[in-house]
Amino acid sequence: MPPQRRRAGDDEEGASENAIELEGTVAAVLAGTMFRVKLANEHLVLAHISGKMRKRFIRLVVGDRVKIEMSPYDTDKARIVYRLG
């Protein structure tokens, strides 16, 4: 039997485990499912919709509260993972 090959995302610590989870408000809707999200500390980040939200056709409008995940290495970009309302 051939040895198992490791994939890039098969680490014990996944990328989402290192992510910073925050809540914010959609400040602007941009082209290509991109959004400006305003955080509680008044910081604006560029965010895109996660794949599960795209698959389920969840729509976002200005003023929606959202949960985002940010990489600790790039705090200007984020992924929207949940719409809070």
Secondary structure, 3 states (H helix, E strand, C coil): CCCCCCCCCCCCCCCCCCCEEEEEEEEEEECCCEEEEEECCCCEEEEEECHHHHHCCCCCCCCCEEEEEEECCEEEEEEEEEECC
